[in-house]
Amino acid sequence: MAIHSFSLKLFVSAMIAGLLAAPVYAQSTTPDGIFLRPQPSLLPITLQNTAFQLAANPVGNPSIISTDQTPTHIGDERELLSSPWKATILEKLPARMYFSSVTEVSQRFESNVLSTVNNPHRDYVFRALPNVTLGYNLLPKTSVYANYFVVKDVFANTAFLNPITFQSVSGGIQHDIALGKKTNLQLNYQIRQLFQGRGVNQADMIPGLTLTHYFSPRFIGFFNSQLQMRSHYIFQGPTREIDPFYTLGLLYRKGDWSFTSTCTMVNNFRNRHAIPPTPNSSIICDFEAARPVSRKRLPGLDAFVRAEPIWNTQSHSAPGLSGFDFRIFGGVRYTLYKPSVYPQMKALEKQLKEKEQEQQP
């Protein structure tokens, strides 16, 4: 009896020692009920377990900010300041069809990669961002389009974020309204599916408008507003969060140089089903200078430098959504696009008919 009692005590002691010696794992599920892979809680002390908090409460990649996820139409306005890429094959495409391909490759220094209030983690980041849009004019001022873009960041010292790739697939309809000769209003409605990580489903419905004013051929100002309604699946409405965006921007060109300045305010109103469930607000500014590498040899290729300060507030110091972050980018951007000539053709036909009617007795 004593031997059995001693064996039992030895077995229990060994089990306790084994549990104390083994790595501790945190198991959790997303609001969708998706089981997350166990994440070790023994993480580098220098990050103060921030990495574990981000894994246990998934926010995707905190380095992909709101304006990366939901860009404004600033790219479209840039095209107004640059000469279109011309080739015979593009001129033979349908007049009603338009497309653009903007591929940006950059390197940046980031002062607060994990977006935390205390002890910011600095890093060097490589980014590749291809963005493709294909559209078709149903009417001279109304068109439908499809868009796909990817944001891929590779970090030098924050390796646990490297497997994350952000992708967006969307479709929409837009309509232009001329408000005089120098002002244009564009109404837009977009539906999209996001791919942020394994087992995380996000879908958006995004109505928006862009008001553009041409002060001169070289100086353009615009205001953009979008209402992002996020849910689990498409067409569910704002079952997870509502995110209004407000952007002011200026574009100026002098010689071969293009200067862009934008400022976006984003308010994220989230419920407990959102990913992440913490509401927050942010102000994101961009100041960019760009110049063609070689207009003759490499048309459409621009080199750029961009500074991007980011202020995060009202998140109660939640990791991934807090603190101040400053980024300085350097890279190249290649733009290939074919505009729709259908609106110009219809306008020309209208002018010719009006002249014919004037000439008739």
C-alpha positions in Angstrom: 0.0 0.0 0.0 2.9 2.3 0.8 4.5 1.5 -2.5 1.3 2.4 -4.4 1.0 5.6 -2.5 4.6 6.6 -3.2 4.1 5.8 -7.0 1.0 7.9 -7.1 2.8 10.8 -5.5 5.7 10.4 -7.9 3.4 10.4 -10.9 1.5 13.5 -9.7 4.8 15.3 -9.1 6.1 14.4 -12.5 2.9 15.7 -14.2 3.1 19.0 -12.3 6.8 19.4 -13.2 6.0 18.6 -16.9 3.3 21.2 -17.0 5.5 23.8 -15.5 8.3 23.0 -17.8 6.2 22.8 -21.0 5.5 26.0 -23.1 2.2 27.6 -22.2 -0.3 28.1 -25.2 -3.2 30.4 -25.5 -6.2 29.1 -27.3 -8.9 31.4 -28.6 -11.4 31.8 -31.3 -12.3 34.7 -33.6 -15.8 36.3 -33.5 -16.6 34.0 -36.4 -16.0 30.9 -34.2 -12.8 30.1 -36.1 -10.3 28.3 -34.0 -6.9 30.1 -33.9 -3.8 28.0 -33.9 -2.1 27.9 -30.5 0.3 30.8 -30.0 3.2 30.5 -27.5 3.0 33.0 -24.7 6.8 32.9 -24.2 7.5 35.8 -26.7 10.5 38.2 -26.8 10.5 40.4 -23.7 11.5 43.4 -25.9 8.0 43.5 -27.4 6.4 43.1 -23.9 4.1 40.4 -25.1 2.5 42.8 -27.7 2.9 40.1 -30.3 0.9 37.7 -28.2 -1.9 40.2 -27.6 -2.2 40.8 -31.3 -2.3 37.1 -32.0 -4.9 36.5 -29.3 -7.0 39.4 -30.5 -6.5 39.4 -34.2 -6.3 42.8 -35.9 -4.5 41.6 -39.1 -1.4 43.5 -39.8 -1.3 46.7 -37.7 1.1 48.2 -40.2 -1.6 48.2 -42.9 -3.5 51.3 -42.1 -7.0 52.5 -43.0 -6.0 54.4 -46.1 -4.1 51.3 -47.3 -7.2 49.2 -46.9 -9.6 51.7 -48.4 -7.7 54.1 -50.6 -9.3 57.3 -51.9 -9.4 58.2 -55.6 -6.1 60.1 -55.3 -4.6 57.7 -57.9 -7.2 58.7 -60.4 -6.4 62.3 -59.9 -2.7 61.7 -60.4 -3.4 60.4 -63.9 -4.9 63.8 -64.8 -1.5 65.3 -64.2 0.5 62.8 -66.3 0.6 61.8 -70.0 -1.2 58.5 -70.7 0.9 55.6 -71.8 0.3 55.2 -75.5 0.7 52.0 -77.7 -1.1 50.7 -80.8 -2.6 47.8 -78.8 -4.2 50.2 -76.4 -5.7 52.3 -79.2 -7.4 49.3 -80.7 -9.2 48.3 -77.5 -12.9 49.2 -77.2 -13.7 52.9 -76.8 -15.9 52.3 -73.8 -13.4 50.3 -71.9 -10.8 51.7 -69.5 -8.2 50.2 -67.3 -5.3 51.2 -65.0 -2.5 49.3 -63.5 -0.5 51.0 -60.7 2.3 49.0 -59.2 4.2 50.5 -56.3 7.4 49.1 -54.8 8.8 50.9 -51.8 11.0 50.7 -48.8 10.3 52.6 -45.6 11.4 53.3 -42.1 8.5 53.0 -39.6 8.7 54.3 -36.0 5.9 52.3 -34.5 5.2 49.2 -36.4 2.9 47.6 -33.8 1.0 50.8 -33.2 1.4 50.8 -29.4 1.4 53.7 -26.9 4.5 52.8 -25.0 7.9 51.4 -26.1 7.3 51.8 -29.9 8.9 49.1 -32.0 10.9 50.5 -35.0 11.5 48.6 -38.2 12.5 48.6 -41.8 9.8 47.4 -44.2 9.7 46.4 -47.9 6.3 46.8 -49.6 4.9 45.6 -52.9 1.5 47.0 -53.9 -0.1 46.2 -57.3 -3.5 47.7 -58.0 -5.5 46.9 -61.1 -8.8 48.4 -62.3 -10.9 47.4 -65.3 -14.0 49.5 -66.2 -16.6 50.0 -68.9 -18.7 53.0 -69.7 -22.4 52.1 -69.9 -23.3 55.8 -70.5 -21.0 58.8 -71.2 -20.8 59.6 -67.5 -21.7 56.3 -65.9 -19.4 53.3 -65.7 -19.0 49.9 -63.9 -15.6 48.6 -62.8 -13.8 45.8 -61.0 -10.7 46.3 -58.9 -8.1 44.0 -57.3 -5.1 45.0 -55.2 -2.6 43.4 -52.8 -0.6 44.9 -49.9 2.4 42.8 -49.0 4.8 44.0 -46.3 8.1 42.2 -45.4 9.6 43.3 -42.1 13.2 43.1 -41.1 12.7 42.6 -37.3 9.0 41.8 -36.9 9.0 38.4 -38.5 5.6 37.2 -37.1 3.9 39.8 -39.3 5.5 38.6 -42.5 3.1 35.7 -43.4 0.2 38.2 -43.5 -0.9 39.3 -47.0 -3.8 41.8 -47.5 -6.0 41.4 -50.6 -9.1 43.2 -51.9 -11.5 42.2 -54.7 -14.3 44.6 -55.5 -16.7 45.9 -58.0 -18.7 49.1 -58.3 -20.5 51.7 -60.3 -19.6 55.4 -60.6 -21.3 58.4 -62.1 -19.8 61.8 -62.9 -21.6 65.1 -62.6 -20.1 68.3 -64.1 -20.5 71.3 -61.8 -19.3 74.0 -64.1 -16.2 73.9 -66.3 -13.7 73.4 -63.5 -15.6 71.3 -60.9 -16.6 67.7 -61.1 -18.5 65.5 -58.7 -18.1 61.7 -58.9 -20.5 59.4 -57.1 -19.3 55.9 -56.3 -20.7 52.7 -54.8 -18.4 49.8 -54.2 -18.9 46.2 -52.9 -15.8 44.2 -52.0 -14.4 41.1 -50.2 -11.3 41.3 -48.1 -8.7 38.5 -47.5 -6.7 39.4 -44.4 -5.8 36.0 -43.0 -6.7 32.4 -42.6 -10.3 32.1 -41.4 -11.0 35.8 -41.3 -13.9 36.9 -43.5 -14.6 40.6 -44.1 -16.8 42.3 -46.6 -17.6 46.0 -47.2 -20.2 48.1 -48.8 -18.7 51.5 -49.6 -20.7 54.5 -50.9 -18.6 57.6 -51.6 -18.2 60.8 -53.4 -15.2 62.8 -54.8 -15.4 66.5 -55.4 -12.6 67.7 -57.7 -11.8 71.3 -58.6 -9.3 72.4 -61.3 -7.7 75.6 -60.2 -5.4 75.3 -63.2 -4.1 72.5 -65.5 -1.3 72.1 -63.0 -3.1 72.6 -59.7 -6.0 70.4 -58.5 -7.8 70.1 -55.2 -10.3 67.5 -54.1 -12.5 66.3 -51.2 -13.3 62.6 -50.8 -15.8 61.0 -48.4 -16.5 57.3 -48.0 -18.7 55.3 -45.7 -17.3 51.9 -45.1 -19.9 49.4 -43.8 -18.2 46.2 -42.8 -19.8 42.8 -42.2 -19.0 39.1 -42.3 -20.4 38.4 -45.7 -21.3 40.7 -48.7 -24.6 42.5 -48.6 -25.1 42.1 -44.8 -24.7 45.8 -44.2 -22.8 47.3 -41.1 -23.2 44.2 -38.8 -19.6 44.7 -37.6 -18.6 48.3 -37.9 -19.2 51.6 -39.7 -16.2 53.7 -40.8 -16.6 57.2 -42.3 -13.6 58.6 -44.2 -13.0 62.3 -44.9 -10.0 63.3 -47.1 -8.7 66.6 -48.3 -6.1 66.7 -51.0 -4.0 69.0 -53.2 -2.0 68.1 -56.3 0.5 70.4 -58.0 2.9 69.9 -60.9 5.9 72.0 -61.7 8.1 70.8 -64.6 8.7 67.1 -64.2 7.9 67.2 -60.5 4.5 66.3 -59.0 3.7 67.2 -55.4 0.8 65.6 -53.5 -0.6 66.5 -50.0 -3.5 64.7 -48.4 -5.0 64.4 -45.0 -7.6 61.7 -44.0 -9.6 61.4 -40.8 -11.1 58.0 -40.1 -13.6 57.1 -37.3 -14.1 53.4 -36.7 -17.3 52.6 -34.8 -17.2 48.9 -34.0 -19.3 46.4 -32.1 -18.2 43.2 -30.3 -18.4 41.2 -33.5 -15.9 43.4 -35.3 -12.3 42.3 -36.0 -10.8 44.0 -34.0 -13.7 44.8 -31.6 -12.1 48.0 -30.3 -13.3 51.4 -31.7 -10.7 54.0 -32.6 -10.0 57.1 -34.6 -7.0 58.1 -36.7 -5.7 61.0 -38.7 -3.4 60.0 -41.6 -1.4 62.5 -43.6 0.7 62.0 -46.8 3.2 64.4 -48.3 4.7 63.1 -51.5 7.2 64.3 -54.2 7.4 62.3 -57.4 9.4 62.6 -60.6 9.6 60.5 -63.8 12.7 58.3 -64.0 13.0 58.7 -67.8 10.1 59.9 -70.0 11.6 58.6 -73.2 13.1 55.3 -72.1 10.8 54.3 -69.2 7.4 56.2 -69.7 5.1 55.7 -66.8 7.8 55.0 -64.2 8.1 57.5 -61.4 10.4 57.6 -58.4 8.9 59.1 -55.2 9.6 60.0 -51.6 6.7 60.1 -49.2 6.3 61.1 -45.5 3.3 59.7 -43.6 2.6 60.8 -40.0 -0.3 58.8 -38.3 -2.1 59.7 -35.1 -4.3 57.0 -33.4 -6.7 58.0 -30.7 -9.8 56.8 -28.7 -8.7 53.1 -28.6 -7.9 53.0 -24.9 -4.3 52.0 -25.6 -5.2 48.8 -27.4 -2.2 47.2 -29.1 -2.3 47.6 -32.9 -4.6 50.7 -32.8 -2.8 53.2 -30.6 0.0 55.7 -30.4 1.8 57.8 -33.0 3.5 56.3 -36.0 5.8 58.1 -38.6 6.8 56.5 -41.9 9.2 57.7 -44.5 8.9 56.0 -47.9 11.2 55.8 -50.9 10.4 53.8 -54.0 9.1 53.6 -57.6 5.7 53.5 -59.1 4.8 52.2 -62.6 1.5 53.4 -64.1 -0.1 51.9 -67.2 -3.6 53.0 -68.1 -6.0 53.3 -71.0 -8.7 55.9 -70.6 -12.2 55.6 -72.0 -12.7 57.8 -75.1 -16.5 57.1 -75.2 -17.5 60.3 -73.3 -15.3 62.5 -75.6 -16.8 60.8 -78.7 -20.4 61.4 -77.5 -19.5 65.0 -76.7 -18.0 65.5 -80.2 -21.1 64.0 -81.9 -23.3 66.3 -79.9 -21.3 69.4 -81.0 -21.4 68.3 -84.7 -25.1 67.8 -84.6 -25.6 71.2 -83.0 -23.5 72.8 -85.7 -25.5 71.0 -88.4 -28.7 72.3 -87.0 -27.4 75.8 -86.8 -26.4 75.7 -90.5 -29.8 74.4 -91.7 -32.1 77.2 -93.0 
